[in-house]
Amino acid sequence: MDKIIMAIASGFYTGYLPKAPGTWGSLAALPIHFLLVRLSTNSYFSALGLLFVIAIITAGSAEKIIDRQDPGVIVIDEIIGMLITLIHAPNHILIWLLGFLIFRFFDIVKPFPAGWVDKRLHGGTGIVLDDVVAGIYSLMVLQLICYLFNW
């Protein structure tokens, strides 16, 4: 069971790639989004909700397996954050890459309340929720850019 948990929490081992595991995890979300974007809006949100629950459970379990608080190999949180960023994004790889850059910015900077969540909440919930906040900020910025440039 530990192997399954670690496979999911590490974004199917992208979290083990050298240097910047969060970046690799964020990129791992793009093919997942490519599959999910084909769903209806309700199905997309249902899948996102299910992945959110799975992310919290597996991130918390992986943290216990590794016996280290919020280890870098756990990237399921970046995957969720990216999937939130790309909600209703136009179906174009360049816009998705722009969303990736915006998300990485917010994930690294952690503006309030992301930084607060990162410092105060622990376990799977704390690991995932700061990236959810970064994803929400990124979603708003990406949608604003798409609106302003009529994309």
Stockholm file with secondary structure:
# STOCKHOLM 1.0

chainA/1-151         MDKIIMAIASGFYTGYLPKAPGTWGSLAALPIHFLLVRLSTNSYFSALGLLFVIAIITAGSAEKIIDRQDPGVIVIDEIIGMLITLIHAPNHILIWLLGFLIFRFFDIVKPFPAGWVDKRLHGGTGIVLDDVVAGIYSLMVLQLICYLFNW
#=GR chainA/1-151 SS CHHHHHHHHTTTTGGGSSSCHHHHHHHHHHHHHHHHTTSCHHHHHHHHHHHHHHHHHHHHHHHHHHTSSSCTTCCHHHHHHHHHHTTTCCSCHHHHHHHHHHHHHHHHHCTTTHHHHHHHCCHHHHHHHHHHHHHHHHHHHHHHHHHHTTC
#=GC SS_cons         CHHHHHHHHTTTTGGGSSSCHHHHHHHHHHHHHHHHTTSCHHHHHHHHHHHHHHHHHHHHHHHHHHTSSSCTTCCHHHHHHHHHHTTTCCSCHHHHHHHHHHHHHHHHHCTTTHHHHHHHCCHHHHHHHHHHHHHHHHHHHHHHHHHHTTC
//
